[in-house]
Amino acid sequence: RILILDFGSQVTQLIARRLRESGVYCEVWPFNAAPDDRIRAFAPKGIILSGGPASATDEGSPRAPQAIFEMGLPILGICYGQQVMAHQLGGLVEGGHLREFGRAHIDVTGDCAITQGVWAPGAREQVWMSHGDRITRLPEGFRVVAASEGAPFAVIANDERRYYGTMFHPEVVHTPHGAALLKNFSHIVCGCSGDWTMGAFRAEMIAKIRAQVGTGRVVCGLSGGVDSSVAAVLLHEAIGDQLTCIYVDHGLMRANESEQVVSTFRDRFNIKLVHRDASDLFLGQLSGVTDPEIKRKTIGRLFIEVFEEEQQKIGGADFLAQGTLYPDVIESVSATGGPSVTIKSHHNVGGLPEGMRMKLVEPLRDLFKDEVRVLGRELGIPETIVGRHPFPGPGLAIRIPGEVTKEKADILRHADTIYLEEIRNAGLYDAIWQAFAVLLPVRTVGVMGDGRTYDSACALRAVTSTDGMTADVYPFSMEFLTRVAARIVNEVRGINRVTYDITSKPPGTIEWE
Ligand code: XMP
């Protein structure tokens, strides 16, 4: 196992992810929550110091626990982690040089344990840099393995002590061989065997949940999406009937989704499940609402109200379980404290409703979406749920620009079902991040048989993405699109025109509202 000490970089969890991908167990601890005895008890085979936003040249900037340099363990410092290591071992770090952000090239001048078999001396390699400061004098025992224009010490090594440092981020995909460098560190330098699997994660998480929850009672909001489904099944495996799931049905789900959620979790997994059909309440309150943000906020507020009501009915609970993933953590952090602007109010990352004094259980907090899918399969959750496209908390409401009514939701559900059926039949479902139909508040004239129609237009959307933060349009063939359009216009009463949305994100967003 490897210990990652986090200095606050946006991409620290990617280090963890790369290690897991190479079959190595690791934990990420904040740099200032790592007392020496805790580190010793954890008994890591090596330590990685992450990047971070601070400047090692500043008085009072974060430091690694000095004791790690006396434990005889291999250490890899990345970006800020490299600088802080150099600084603490007697080297010199300075600011005010050429800053490098983004793609950069380095010249490999030597060889060391982490570059062996990956980079040959003399090669010029692409890496992803993000730094303002740099090392200007190496600590004793270190030598240079690679250099860039802005960073003469892009890779440094102290072979005897097994300390390595990179100025760039090996954990991001923009450093093409970064994963191999990290694997060399964990496998070759630290001697990890690489046999850790998601099955082991499952067992560890179950033990952790039991330790956290004890005999307490837990409620979990189930949405039928991948994240909450995996969280619920994992929790149920850990604590059985101490868990109650609450499924708030806002009536804006896709066709048959509610039935599927209820039968899967109640019948197949034997999970205590409250199914509250609140569609009348939601649709009633949405009546007359056309502004996207008010729509989202109305749904978010009602969701919490209904959830609270249901959890009162079952006598309350000590813990609230959520299927929060790592990208949610990052996004909601920047949404509350960071400089970024709120583009849309995501209703399920707002966290604990005020007044609901429960502690949080978030077993998936360290994982990325595709890792959650692997875990879900491991837990025996059906592919129809595990492989499902993401679906937004506010449901179809944000795919019906303008006022939402039951009639419009029914029309949209029908069109969406046809679209997804065709995508599945064409074998394209898994190649697409998300695909859905949008019912436009626009009526257009058409001709059907001998008659004139005056009905709604609908837009189809399909994108590829790795995390939902950016997205590209899926390049369907014209033949596929025209087939779907013909079916929708012929089969769905109320729609007489179909368009395909060809906007990428940015500048568009994936959803229309
Ligand atoms: P946008 O539309 O912002 O969406 O490009 C990015 C991803 O987030 C999903 N999304 C939501 N998910 N609650 C959610 O759980 C929400 O309120 C919400 N709004 C958007 C969207 O479907 C896409 O996958």
Residues whose N, C-alpha, C, O or C-beta is under 5 A from the ligand:
A	BS01	XMP	S345 H346 H347 N348 P390 F391 P392 G393 P394 G468 T509 I510 E511
